[in-house]
Amino acid sequence: MKIEAGMNLNYLQERMGSTATNNEAFQMRELLLESGYEGQDTADIPESTWLAMLDQAVAAAE
C-alpha cells in the first residue's frame, strides 16, 4: 500500500494487525510520513523497522 497523507486508514489498520485501532493506524501513518516513507509501499519497509514503528504507534495512541 502506498504511503501518503491521504491513505486509507482502514487498509493500514488491516496491515498493522487484527487488534490495531483506528487511532493506532493514524499514529502509524504519521510516523511513516515523518520518517520519510511517503510515496513508498508499506511492504518495502524492513520488518524490524515496521515492528519498531508499530510499537511507537501503539504507545503514541495511548
PDBQT receptor file of N, H, CA, C and O in Angstrom, charges set to zero:
ATOM      1  N   MET A   1       0.840  -1.156   0.000  1.00  0.00    +0.000 N 
ATOM      2  CA  MET A   1       0.000   0.000   0.000  1.00  0.00    +0.000 C 
ATOM      3  C   MET A   1       0.897   1.235   0.000  1.00  0.00    +0.000 C 
ATOM      4  O   MET A   1       1.859   1.326   0.763  1.00  0.00    +0.000 OA
ATOM      5  N   LYS A   2       0.565   2.161  -0.855  1.00  0.00    +0.000 N 
ATOM      6  H   LYS A   2      -0.217   2.087  -1.474  1.00  0.00    +0.000 HD
ATOM      7  CA  LYS A   2       1.370   3.377  -0.987  1.00  0.00    +0.000 C 
ATOM      8  C   LYS A   2       1.154   4.288   0.218  1.00  0.00    +0.000 C 
ATOM      9  O   LYS A   2       0.025   4.537   0.641  1.00  0.00    +0.000 OA
ATOM     10  N   ILE A   3       2.261   4.771   0.752  1.00  0.00    +0.000 N 
ATOM     11  H   ILE A   3       3.178   4.568   0.409  1.00  0.00    +0.000 HD
ATOM     12  CA  ILE A   3       2.219   5.637   1.931  1.00  0.00    +0.000 C 
ATOM     13  C   ILE A   3       2.064   7.089   1.474  1.00  0.00    +0.000 C 
ATOM     14  O   ILE A   3       2.902   7.623   0.747  1.00  0.00    +0.000 OA
ATOM     15  N   GLU A   4       0.979   7.707   1.917  1.00  0.00    +0.000 N 
ATOM     16  H   GLU A   4       0.298   7.273   2.508  1.00  0.00    +0.000 HD
ATOM     17  CA  GLU A   4       0.719   9.113   1.589  1.00  0.00    +0.000 C 
ATOM     18  C   GLU A   4      -0.231   9.696   2.624  1.00  0.00    +0.000 C 
ATOM     19  O   GLU A   4      -0.890   8.962   3.359  1.00  0.00    +0.000 OA
ATOM     20  N   ALA A   5      -0.294  11.006   2.675  1.00  0.00    +0.000 N 
ATOM     21  H   ALA A   5       0.241  11.603   2.077  1.00  0.00    +0.000 HD
ATOM     22  CA  ALA A   5      -1.108  11.685   3.684  1.00  0.00    +0.000 C 
ATOM     23  C   ALA A   5      -2.578  11.304   3.597  1.00  0.00    +0.000 C 
ATOM     24  O   ALA A   5      -3.262  11.278   4.620  1.00  0.00    +0.000 OA
ATOM     25  N   GLY A   6      -3.076  11.010   2.411  1.00  0.00    +0.000 N 
ATOM     26  H   GLY A   6      -2.520  11.031   1.580  1.00  0.00    +0.000 HD
ATOM     27  CA  GLY A   6      -4.482  10.689   2.244  1.00  0.00    +0.000 C 
ATOM     28  C   GLY A   6      -4.773   9.199   2.171  1.00  0.00    +0.000 C 
ATOM     29  O   GLY A   6      -5.845   8.790   1.724  1.00  0.00    +0.000 OA
ATOM     30  N   MET A   7      -3.816   8.389   2.610  1.00  0.00    +0.000 N 
ATOM     31  H   MET A   7      -2.945   8.721   2.972  1.00  0.00    +0.000 HD
ATOM     32  CA  MET A   7      -4.022   6.941   2.511  1.00  0.00    +0.000 C 
ATOM     33  C   MET A   7      -5.178   6.481   3.388  1.00  0.00    +0.000 C 
ATOM     34  O   MET A   7      -5.482   7.096   4.410  1.00  0.00    +0.000 OA
ATOM     35  N   ASN A   8      -5.817   5.397   2.976  1.00  0.00    +0.000 N 
ATOM     36  H   ASN A   8      -5.570   4.897   2.145  1.00  0.00    +0.000 HD
ATOM     37  CA  ASN A   8      -6.961   4.851   3.695  1.00  0.00    +0.000 C 
ATOM     38  C   ASN A   8      -6.487   4.208   4.995  1.00  0.00    +0.000 C 
ATOM     39  O   ASN A   8      -5.735   3.233   4.974  1.00  0.00    +0.000 OA
ATOM     40  N   LEU A   9      -6.926   4.750   6.116  1.00  0.00    +0.000 N 
ATOM     41  H   LEU A   9      -7.537   5.541   6.133  1.00  0.00    +0.000 HD
ATOM     42  CA  LEU A   9      -6.505   4.224   7.414  1.00  0.00    +0.000 C 
ATOM     43  C   LEU A   9      -7.052   2.833   7.687  1.00  0.00    +0.000 C 
ATOM     44  O   LEU A   9      -6.440   2.066   8.431  1.00  0.00    +0.000 OA
ATOM     45  N   ASN A  10      -8.193   2.495   7.100  1.00  0.00    +0.000 N 
ATOM     46  H   ASN A  10      -8.691   3.118   6.496  1.00  0.00    +0.000 HD
ATOM     47  CA  ASN A  10      -8.743   1.151   7.299  1.00  0.00    +0.000 C 
ATOM     48  C   ASN A  10      -7.797   0.098   6.728  1.00  0.00    +0.000 C 
ATOM     49  O   ASN A  10      -7.590  -0.945   7.348  1.00  0.00    +0.000 OA
ATOM     50  N   TYR A  11      -7.226   0.357   5.562  1.00  0.00    +0.000 N 
ATOM     51  H   TYR A  11      -7.395   1.205   5.059  1.00  0.00    +0.000 HD
ATOM     52  CA  TYR A  11      -6.287  -0.590   4.960  1.00  0.00    +0.000 C 
ATOM     53  C   TYR A  11      -5.000  -0.666   5.774  1.00  0.00    +0.000 C 
ATOM     54  O   TYR A  11      -4.441  -1.747   5.964  1.00  0.00    +0.000 OA
ATOM     55  N   LEU A  12      -4.540   0.473   6.247  1.00  0.00    +0.000 N 
ATOM     56  H   LEU A  12      -4.994   1.351   6.093  1.00  0.00    +0.000 HD
ATOM     57  CA  LEU A  12      -3.340   0.482   7.077  1.00  0.00    +0.000 C 
ATOM     58  C   LEU A  12      -3.599  -0.275   8.376  1.00  0.00    +0.000 C 
ATOM     59  O   LEU A  12      -2.746  -1.029   8.846  1.00  0.00    +0.000 OA
ATOM     60  N   GLN A  13      -4.751  -0.074   8.937  1.00  0.00    +0.000 N 
ATOM     61  H   GLN A  13      -5.444   0.538   8.556  1.00  0.00    +0.000 HD
ATOM     62  CA  GLN A  13      -5.132  -0.767  10.174  1.00  0.00    +0.000 C 
ATOM     63  C   GLN A  13      -5.099  -2.281   9.954  1.00  0.00    +0.000 C 
ATOM     64  O   GLN A  13      -4.606  -3.015  10.811  1.00  0.00    +0.000 OA
ATOM     65  N   GLU A  14      -5.616  -2.756   8.821  1.00  0.00    +0.000 N 
ATOM     66  H   GLU A  14      -6.017  -2.159   8.125  1.00  0.00    +0.000 HD
ATOM     67  CA  GLU A  14      -5.573  -4.179   8.490  1.00  0.00    +0.000 C 
ATOM     68  C   GLU A  14      -4.140  -4.676   8.370  1.00  0.00    +0.000 C 
ATOM     69  O   GLU A  14      -3.811  -5.766   8.840  1.00  0.00    +0.000 OA
ATOM     70  N   ARG A  15      -3.286  -3.869   7.737  1.00  0.00    +0.000 N 
ATOM     71  H   ARG A  15      -3.553  -2.984   7.355  1.00  0.00    +0.000 HD
ATOM     72  CA  ARG A  15      -1.878  -4.233   7.547  1.00  0.00    +0.000 C 
ATOM     73  C   ARG A  15      -1.157  -4.327   8.894  1.00  0.00    +0.000 C 
ATOM     74  O   ARG A  15      -0.218  -5.107   9.050  1.00  0.00    +0.000 OA
ATOM     75  N   MET A  16      -1.605  -3.527   9.862  1.00  0.00    +0.000 N 
ATOM     76  H   MET A  16      -2.368  -2.893   9.735  1.00  0.00    +0.000 HD
ATOM     77  CA  MET A  16      -0.973  -3.498  11.181  1.00  0.00    +0.000 C 
ATOM     78  C   MET A  16      -1.347  -4.717  12.025  1.00  0.00    +0.000 C 
ATOM     79  O   MET A  16      -0.589  -5.106  12.914  1.00  0.00    +0.000 OA
ATOM     80  N   GLY A  17      -2.493  -5.319  11.761  1.00  0.00    +0.000 N 
ATOM     81  H   GLY A  17      -3.108  -5.003  11.039  1.00  0.00    +0.000 HD
ATOM     82  CA  GLY A  17      -2.922  -6.485  12.518  1.00  0.00    +0.000 C 
ATOM     83  C   GLY A  17      -4.341  -6.362  13.016  1.00  0.00    +0.000 C 
ATOM     84  O   GLY A  17      -4.915  -5.274  13.063  1.00  0.00    +0.000 OA
ATOM     85  N   SER A  18      -4.891  -7.490  13.385  1.00  0.00    +0.000 N 
ATOM     86  H   SER A  18      -4.426  -8.374  13.347  1.00  0.00    +0.000 HD
ATOM     87  CA  SER A  18      -6.311  -7.555  13.726  1.00  0.00    +0.000 C 
ATOM     88  C   SER A  18      -6.691  -6.773  14.981  1.00  0.00    +0.000 C 
ATOM     89  O   SER A  18      -7.859  -6.427  15.160  1.00  0.00    +0.000 OA
ATOM     90  N   THR A  19      -5.733  -6.495  15.841  1.00  0.00    +0.000 N 
ATOM     91  H   THR A  19      -4.785  -6.777  15.695  1.00  0.00    +0.000 HD
ATOM     92  CA  THR A  19      -6.065  -5.767  17.073  1.00  0.00    +0.000 C 
ATOM     93  C   THR A  19      -5.789  -4.262  16.972  1.00  0.00    +0.000 C 
ATOM     94  O   THR A  19      -6.020  -3.527  17.933  1.00  0.00    +0.000 OA
ATOM     95  N   ALA A  20      -5.305  -3.806  15.834  1.00  0.00    +0.000 N 
ATOM     96  H   ALA A  20      -5.118  -4.403  15.054  1.00  0.00    +0.000 HD
ATOM     97  CA  ALA A  20      -4.976  -2.388  15.662  1.00  0.00    +0.000 C 
ATOM     98  C   ALA A  20      -6.242  -1.534  15.661  1.00  0.00    +0.000 C 
ATOM     99  O   ALA A  20      -7.274  -1.921  15.112  1.00  0.00    +0.000 OA
ATOM    100  N   THR A  21      -6.139  -0.377  16.281  1.00  0.00    +0.000 N 
ATOM    101  H   THR A  21      -5.301  -0.062  16.727  1.00  0.00    +0.000 HD
ATOM    102  CA  THR A  21      -7.268   0.563  16.318  1.00  0.00    +0.000 C 
ATOM    103  C   THR A  21      -7.085   1.624  15.249  1.00  0.00    +0.000 C 
ATOM    104  O   THR A  21      -6.011   1.758  14.662  1.00  0.00    +0.000 OA
ATOM    105  N   ASN A  22      -8.153   2.377  15.005  1.00  0.00    +0.000 N 
ATOM    106  H   ASN A  22      -9.025   2.267  15.481  1.00  0.00    +0.000 HD
ATOM    107  CA  ASN A  22      -8.076   3.459  14.030  1.00  0.00    +0.000 C 
ATOM    108  C   ASN A  22      -7.075   4.517  14.479  1.00  0.00    +0.000 C 
ATOM    109  O   ASN A  22      -6.344   5.070  13.657  1.00  0.00    +0.000 OA
ATOM    110  N   ASN A  23      -7.040   4.800  15.772  1.00  0.00    +0.000 N 
ATOM    111  H   ASN A  23      -7.634   4.351  16.440  1.00  0.00    +0.000 HD
ATOM    112  CA  ASN A  23      -6.102   5.800  16.290  1.00  0.00    +0.000 C 
ATOM    113  C   ASN A  23      -4.649   5.320  16.115  1.00  0.00    +0.000 C 
ATOM    114  O   ASN A  23      -3.765   6.115  15.792  1.00  0.00    +0.000 OA
ATOM    115  N   GLU A  24      -4.413   4.034  16.327  1.00  0.00    +0.000 N 
ATOM    116  H   GLU A  24      -5.131   3.389  16.589  1.00  0.00    +0.000 HD
ATOM    117  CA  GLU A  24      -3.067   3.488  16.118  1.00  0.00    +0.000 C 
ATOM    118  C   GLU A  24      -2.671   3.581  14.653  1.00  0.00    +0.000 C 
ATOM    119  O   GLU A  24      -1.515   3.865  14.339  1.00  0.00    +0.000 OA
ATOM    120  N   ALA A  25      -3.625   3.342  13.750  1.00  0.00    +0.000 N 
ATOM    121  H   ALA A  25      -4.564   3.111  14.005  1.00  0.00    +0.000 HD
ATOM    122  CA  ALA A  25      -3.351   3.478  12.316  1.00  0.00    +0.000 C 
ATOM    123  C   ALA A  25      -3.024   4.929  11.968  1.00  0.00    +0.000 C 
ATOM    124  O   ALA A  25      -2.127   5.195  11.167  1.00  0.00    +0.000 OA
ATOM    125  N   PHE A  26      -3.752   5.862  12.571  1.00  0.00    +0.000 N 
ATOM    126  H   PHE A  26      -4.480   5.647  13.222  1.00  0.00    +0.000 HD
ATOM    127  CA  PHE A  26      -3.450   7.284  12.361  1.00  0.00    +0.000 C 
ATOM    128  C   PHE A  26      -2.031   7.602  12.814  1.00  0.00    +0.000 C 
ATOM    129  O   PHE A  26      -1.280   8.264  12.097  1.00  0.00    +0.000 OA
ATOM    130  N   GLN A  27      -1.666   7.132  13.996  1.00  0.00    +0.000 N 
ATOM    131  H   GLN A  27      -2.277   6.594  14.578  1.00  0.00    +0.000 HD
ATOM    132  CA  GLN A  27      -0.325   7.384  14.521  1.00  0.00    +0.000 C 
ATOM    133  C   GLN A  27       0.742   6.732  13.635  1.00  0.00    +0.000 C 
ATOM    134  O   GLN A  27       1.810   7.305  13.418  1.00  0.00    +0.000 OA
ATOM    135  N   MET A  28       0.451   5.539  13.130  1.00  0.00    +0.000 N 
ATOM    136  H   MET A  28      -0.416   5.073  13.306  1.00  0.00    +0.000 HD
ATOM    137  CA  MET A  28       1.393   4.844  12.254  1.00  0.00    +0.000 C 
ATOM    138  C   MET A  28       1.602   5.625  10.965  1.00  0.00    +0.000 C 
ATOM    139  O   MET A  28       2.734   5.780  10.506  1.00  0.00    +0.000 OA
ATOM    140  N   ARG A  29       0.508   6.119  10.377  1.00  0.00    +0.000 N 
ATOM    141  H   ARG A  29      -0.411   5.993  10.750  1.00  0.00    +0.000 HD
ATOM    142  CA  ARG A  29       0.633   6.917   9.158  1.00  0.00    +0.000 C 
ATOM    143  C   ARG A  29       1.509   8.146   9.418  1.00  0.00    +0.000 C 
ATOM    144  O   ARG A  29       2.373   8.480   8.608  1.00  0.00    +0.000 OA
ATOM    145  N   GLU A  30       1.285   8.808  10.541  1.00  0.00    +0.000 N 
ATOM    146  H   GLU A  30       0.583   8.537  11.200  1.00  0.00    +0.000 HD
ATOM    147  CA  GLU A  30       2.087   9.982  10.863  1.00  0.00    +0.000 C 
ATOM    148  C   GLU A  30       3.570   9.618  11.007  1.00  0.00    +0.000 C 
ATOM    149  O   GLU A  30       4.440  10.338  10.517  1.00  0.00    +0.000 OA
ATOM    150  N   LEU A  31       3.850   8.504  11.676  1.00  0.00    +0.000 N 
ATOM    151  H   LEU A  31       3.143   7.918  12.074  1.00  0.00    +0.000 HD
ATOM    152  CA  LEU A  31       5.239   8.059  11.830  1.00  0.00    +0.000 C 
ATOM    153  C   LEU A  31       5.874   7.740  10.482  1.00  0.00    +0.000 C 
ATOM    154  O   LEU A  31       7.023   8.102  10.228  1.00  0.00    +0.000 OA
ATOM    155  N   LEU A  32       5.126   7.065   9.626  1.00  0.00    +0.000 N 
ATOM    156  H   LEU A  32       4.193   6.771   9.832  1.00  0.00    +0.000 HD
ATOM    157  CA  LEU A  32       5.644   6.723   8.301  1.00  0.00    +0.000 C 
ATOM    158  C   LEU A  32       5.983   7.978   7.506  1.00  0.00    +0.000 C 
ATOM    159  O   LEU A  32       7.032   8.052   6.867  1.00  0.00    +0.000 OA
ATOM    160  N   LEU A  33       5.096   8.956   7.548  1.00  0.00    +0.000 N 
ATOM    161  H   LEU A  33       4.243   8.896   8.067  1.00  0.00    +0.000 HD
ATOM    162  CA  LEU A  33       5.330  10.204   6.812  1.00  0.00    +0.000 C 
ATOM    163  C   LEU A  33       6.512  10.972   7.400  1.00  0.00    +0.000 C 
ATOM    164  O   LEU A  33       7.364  11.467   6.662  1.00  0.00    +0.000 OA
ATOM    165  N   GLU A  34       6.563  11.069   8.731  1.00  0.00    +0.000 N 
ATOM    166  H   GLU A  34       5.871  10.666   9.330  1.00  0.00    +0.000 HD
ATOM    167  CA  GLU A  34       7.650  11.792   9.396  1.00  0.00    +0.000 C 
ATOM    168  C   GLU A  34       9.001  11.110   9.177  1.00  0.00    +0.000 C 
ATOM    169  O   GLU A  34      10.043  11.764   9.216  1.00  0.00    +0.000 OA
ATOM    170  N   SER A  35       8.980   9.797   8.946  1.00  0.00    +0.000 N 
ATOM    171  H   SER A  35       8.134   9.266   8.914  1.00  0.00    +0.000 HD
ATOM    172  CA  SER A  35      10.220   9.041   8.770  1.00  0.00    +0.000 C 
ATOM    173  C   SER A  35      10.690   9.010   7.320  1.00  0.00    +0.000 C 
ATOM    174  O   SER A  35      11.683   8.356   6.999  1.00  0.00    +0.000 OA
ATOM    175  N   GLY A  36       9.986   9.709   6.457  1.00  0.00    +0.000 N 
ATOM    176  H   GLY A  36       9.180  10.240   6.718  1.00  0.00    +0.000 HD
ATOM    177  CA  GLY A  36      10.435   9.827   5.071  1.00  0.00    +0.000 C 
ATOM    178  C   GLY A  36       9.993   8.706   4.144  1.00  0.00    +0.000 C 
ATOM    179  O   GLY A  36      10.603   8.497   3.095  1.00  0.00    +0.000 OA
ATOM    180  N   TYR A  37       8.943   7.982   4.512  1.00  0.00    +0.000 N 
ATOM    181  H   TYR A  37       8.447   8.152   5.363  1.00  0.00    +0.000 HD
ATOM    182  CA  TYR A  37       8.473   6.866   3.685  1.00  0.00    +0.000 C 
ATOM    183  C   TYR A  37       7.369   7.252   2.707  1.00  0.00    +0.000 C 
ATOM    184  O   TYR A  37       6.817   6.384   2.032  1.00  0.00    +0.000 OA
ATOM    185  N   GLU A  38       7.040   8.531   2.621  1.00  0.00    +0.000 N 
ATOM    186  H   GLU A  38       7.489   9.236   3.169  1.00  0.00    +0.000 HD
ATOM    187  CA  GLU A  38       5.975   8.951   1.710  1.00  0.00    +0.000 C 
ATOM    188  C   GLU A  38       6.302   8.522   0.280  1.00  0.00    +0.000 C 
ATOM    189  O   GLU A  38       7.421   8.704  -0.200  1.00  0.00    +0.000 OA
ATOM    190  N   GLY A  39       5.300   7.948  -0.388  1.00  0.00    +0.000 N 
ATOM    191  H   GLY A  39       4.391   7.801   0.002  1.00  0.00    +0.000 HD
ATOM    192  CA  GLY A  39       5.464   7.500  -1.766  1.00  0.00    +0.000 C 
ATOM    193  C   GLY A  39       5.955   6.064  -1.889  1.00  0.00    +0.000 C 
ATOM    194  O   GLY A  39       5.930   5.494  -2.980  1.00  0.00    +0.000 OA
ATOM    195  N   GLN A  40       6.396   5.478  -0.793  1.00  0.00    +0.000 N 
ATOM    196  H   GLN A  40       6.416   5.941   0.093  1.00  0.00    +0.000 HD
ATOM    197  CA  GLN A  40       6.866   4.097  -0.820  1.00  0.00    +0.000 C 
ATOM    198  C   GLN A  40       5.725   3.158  -0.461  1.00  0.00    +0.000 C 
ATOM    199  O   GLN A  40       4.653   3.592  -0.041  1.00  0.00    +0.000 OA
ATOM    200  N   ASP A  41       5.970   1.877  -0.632  1.00  0.00    +0.000 N 
ATOM    201  H   ASP A  41       6.841   1.524  -0.974  1.00  0.00    +0.000 HD
ATOM    202  CA  ASP A  41       4.974   0.866  -0.295  1.00  0.00    +0.000 C 
ATOM    203  C   ASP A  41       5.258   0.331   1.099  1.00  0.00    +0.000 C 
ATOM    204  O   ASP A  41       6.416   0.151   1.476  1.00  0.00    +0.000 OA
ATOM    205  N   THR A  42       4.205   0.076   1.863  1.00  0.00    +0.000 N 
ATOM    206  H   THR A  42       3.264   0.221   1.557  1.00  0.00    +0.000 HD
ATOM    207  CA  THR A  42       4.407  -0.444   3.214  1.00  0.00    +0.000 C 
ATOM    208  C   THR A  42       5.136  -1.788   3.193  1.00  0.00    +0.000 C 
ATOM    209  O   THR A  42       5.858  -2.107   4.137  1.00  0.00    +0.000 OA
ATOM    210  N   ALA A  43       4.962  -2.567   2.148  1.00  0.00    +0.000 N 
ATOM    211  H   ALA A  43       4.375  -2.308   1.381  1.00  0.00    +0.000 HD
ATOM    212  CA  ALA A  43       5.617  -3.877   2.045  1.00  0.00    +0.000 C 
ATOM    213  C   ALA A  43       7.130  -3.751   1.883  1.00  0.00    +0.000 C 
ATOM    214  O   ALA A  43       7.853  -4.720   2.116  1.00  0.00    +0.000 OA
ATOM    215  N   ASP A  44       7.619  -2.583   1.490  1.00  0.00    +0.000 N 
ATOM    216  H   ASP A  44       7.032  -1.796   1.301  1.00  0.00    +0.000 HD
ATOM    217  CA  ASP A  44       9.050  -2.375   1.269  1.00  0.00    +0.000 C 
ATOM    218  C   ASP A  44       9.797  -1.927   2.519  1.00  0.00    +0.000 C 
ATOM    219  O   ASP A  44      11.023  -1.819   2.497  1.00  0.00    +0.000 OA
ATOM    220  N   ILE A  45       9.086  -1.667   3.598  1.00  0.00    +0.000 N 
ATOM    221  H   ILE A  45       8.090  -1.754   3.616  1.00  0.00    +0.000 HD
ATOM    222  CA  ILE A  45       9.731  -1.251   4.841  1.00  0.00    +0.000 C 
ATOM    223  C   ILE A  45      10.301  -2.501   5.514  1.00  0.00    +0.000 C 
ATOM    224  O   ILE A  45       9.586  -3.489   5.684  1.00  0.00    +0.000 OA
ATOM    225  N   PRO A  46      11.579  -2.469   5.897  1.00  0.00    +0.000 N 
ATOM    226  CA  PRO A  46      12.167  -3.640   6.561  1.00  0.00    +0.000 C 
ATOM    227  C   PRO A  46      11.349  -4.048   7.786  1.00  0.00    +0.000 C 
ATOM    228  O   PRO A  46      10.851  -3.201   8.527  1.00  0.00    +0.000 OA
ATOM    229  N   GLU A  47      11.220  -5.361   7.984  1.00  0.00    +0.000 N 
ATOM    230  H   GLU A  47      11.625  -6.050   7.382  1.00  0.00    +0.000 HD
ATOM    231  CA  GLU A  47      10.374  -5.881   9.064  1.00  0.00    +0.000 C 
ATOM    232  C   GLU A  47      10.763  -5.325  10.427  1.00  0.00    +0.000 C 
ATOM    233  O   GLU A  47       9.891  -4.971  11.220  1.00  0.00    +0.000 OA
ATOM    234  N   SER A  48      12.047  -5.244  10.707  1.00  0.00    +0.000 N 
ATOM    235  H   SER A  48      12.756  -5.532  10.062  1.00  0.00    +0.000 HD
ATOM    236  CA  SER A  48      12.471  -4.732  12.021  1.00  0.00    +0.000 C 
ATOM    237  C   SER A  48      12.048  -3.276  12.212  1.00  0.00    +0.000 C 
ATOM    238  O   SER A  48      11.665  -2.876  13.311  1.00  0.00    +0.000 OA
ATOM    239  N   THR A  49      12.118  -2.500  11.158  1.00  0.00    +0.000 N 
ATOM    240  H   THR A  49      12.430  -2.825  10.265  1.00  0.00    +0.000 HD
ATOM    241  CA  THR A  49      11.693  -1.096  11.210  1.00  0.00    +0.000 C 
ATOM    242  C   THR A  49      10.186  -1.023  11.397  1.00  0.00    +0.000 C 
ATOM    243  O   THR A  49       9.695  -0.244  12.214  1.00  0.00    +0.000 OA
ATOM    244  N   TRP A  50       9.448  -1.837  10.640  1.00  0.00    +0.000 N 
ATOM    245  H   TRP A  50       9.846  -2.470   9.976  1.00  0.00    +0.000 HD
ATOM    246  CA  TRP A  50       7.986  -1.862  10.731  1.00  0.00    +0.000 C 
ATOM    247  C   TRP A  50       7.542  -2.204  12.154  1.00  0.00    +0.000 C 
ATOM    248  O   TRP A  50       6.663  -1.545  12.710  1.00  0.00    +0.000 OA
ATOM    249  N   LEU A  51       8.150  -3.234  12.737  1.00  0.00    +0.000 N 
ATOM    250  H   LEU A  51       8.863  -3.769  12.286  1.00  0.00    +0.000 HD
ATOM    251  CA  LEU A  51       7.762  -3.655  14.088  1.00  0.00    +0.000 C 
ATOM    252  C   LEU A  51       8.074  -2.581  15.129  1.00  0.00    +0.000 C 
ATOM    253  O   LEU A  51       7.291  -2.364  16.054  1.00  0.00    +0.000 OA
ATOM    254  N   ALA A  52       9.211  -1.914  14.981  1.00  0.00    +0.000 N 
ATOM    255  H   ALA A  52       9.848  -2.091  14.230  1.00  0.00    +0.000 HD
ATOM    256  CA  ALA A  52       9.563  -0.833  15.904  1.00  0.00    +0.000 C 
ATOM    257  C   ALA A  52       8.568   0.323  15.775  1.00  0.00    +0.000 C 
ATOM    258  O   ALA A  52       8.180   0.934  16.771  1.00  0.00    +0.000 OA
ATOM    259  N   MET A  53       8.161   0.614  14.542  1.00  0.00    +0.000 N 
ATOM    260  H   MET A  53       8.475   0.118  13.733  1.00  0.00    +0.000 HD
ATOM    261  CA  MET A  53       7.201   1.694  14.318  1.00  0.00    +0.000 C 
ATOM    262  C   MET A  53       5.820   1.311  14.852  1.00  0.00    +0.000 C 
ATOM    263  O   MET A  53       5.081   2.171  15.332  1.00  0.00    +0.000 OA
ATOM    264  N   LEU A  54       5.473   0.040  14.772  1.00  0.00    +0.000 N 
ATOM    265  H   LEU A  54       6.073  -0.659  14.382  1.00  0.00    +0.000 HD
ATOM    266  CA  LEU A  54       4.204  -0.419  15.349  1.00  0.00    +0.000 C 
ATOM    267  C   LEU A  54       4.183  -0.144  16.854  1.00  0.00    +0.000 C 
ATOM    268  O   LEU A  54       3.195   0.360  17.388  1.00  0.00    +0.000 OA
ATOM    269  N   ASP A  55       5.268  -0.475  17.519  1.00  0.00    +0.000 N 
ATOM    270  H   ASP A  55       6.070  -0.885  17.085  1.00  0.00    +0.000 HD
ATOM    271  CA  ASP A  55       5.361  -0.209  18.956  1.00  0.00    +0.000 C 
ATOM    272  C   ASP A  55       5.209   1.267  19.251  1.00  0.00    +0.000 C 
ATOM    273  O   ASP A  55       4.517   1.643  20.198  1.00  0.00    +0.000 OA
ATOM    274  N   GLN A  56       5.849   2.114  18.448  1.00  0.00    +0.000 N 
ATOM    275  H   GLN A  56       6.411   1.809  17.679  1.00  0.00    +0.000 HD
ATOM    276  CA  GLN A  56       5.766   3.567  18.640  1.00  0.00    +0.000 C 
ATOM    277  C   GLN A  56       4.355   4.063  18.417  1.00  0.00    +0.000 C 
ATOM    278  O   GLN A  56       3.867   4.909  19.167  1.00  0.00    +0.000 OA
ATOM    279  N   ALA A  57       3.695   3.548  17.395  1.00  0.00    +0.000 N 
ATOM    280  H   ALA A  57       4.092   2.861  16.786  1.00  0.00    +0.000 HD
ATOM    281  CA  ALA A  57       2.327   3.984  17.066  1.00  0.00    +0.000 C 
ATOM    282  C   ALA A  57       1.366   3.606  18.191  1.00  0.00    +0.000 C 
ATOM    283  O   ALA A  57       0.505   4.401  18.569  1.00  0.00    +0.000 OA
ATOM    284  N   VAL A  58       1.510   2.415  18.717  1.00  0.00    +0.000 N 
ATOM    285  H   VAL A  58       2.209   1.769  18.411  1.00  0.00    +0.000 HD
ATOM    286  CA  VAL A  58       0.639   1.968  19.825  1.00  0.00    +0.000 C 
ATOM    287  C   VAL A  58       0.864   2.844  21.047  1.00  0.00    +0.000 C 
ATOM    288  O   VAL A  58      -0.091   3.258  21.703  1.00  0.00    +0.000 OA
ATOM    289  N   ALA A  59       2.129   3.128  21.353  1.00  0.00    +0.000 N 
ATOM    290  H   ALA A  59       2.905   2.792  20.819  1.00  0.00    +0.000 HD
ATOM    291  CA  ALA A  59       2.433   3.972  22.504  1.00  0.00    +0.000 C 
ATOM    292  C   ALA A  59       1.881   5.385  22.324  1.00  0.00    +0.000 C 
ATOM    293  O   ALA A  59       1.349   5.970  23.268  1.00  0.00    +0.000 OA
ATOM    294  N   ALA A  60       2.004   5.928  21.126  1.00  0.00    +0.000 N 
ATOM    295  H   ALA A  60       2.436   5.454  20.360  1.00  0.00    +0.000 HD
ATOM    296  CA  ALA A  60       1.519   7.283  20.852  1.00  0.00    +0.000 C 
ATOM    297  C   ALA A  60       0.004   7.361  20.906  1.00  0.00    +0.000 C 
ATOM    298  O   ALA A  60      -0.555   8.416  21.207  1.00  0.00    +0.000 OA
ATOM    299  N   ALA A  61      -0.660   6.260  20.620  1.00  0.00    +0.000 N 
ATOM    300  H   ALA A  61      -0.206   5.403  20.376  1.00  0.00    +0.000 HD
ATOM    301  CA  ALA A  61      -2.134   6.249  20.588  1.00  0.00    +0.000 C 
ATOM    302  C   ALA A  61      -2.748   6.149  21.975  1.00  0.00    +0.000 C 
ATOM    303  O   ALA A  61      -3.942   6.399  22.141  1.00  0.00    +0.000 OA
ATOM    304  N   GLU A  62      -1.956   5.791  22.966  1.00  0.00    +0.000 N 
ATOM    305  H   GLU A  62      -0.986   5.588  22.831  1.00  0.00    +0.000 HD
ATOM    306  CA  GLU A  62      -2.486   5.631  24.332  1.00  0.00    +0.000 C 
ATOM    307  C   GLU A  62      -2.775   6.952  24.992  1.00  0.00    +0.000 C 
ATOM    308  O   GLU A  62      -3.224   6.985  26.138  1.00  0.00    +0.000 OA
TER     309      GLU A  62
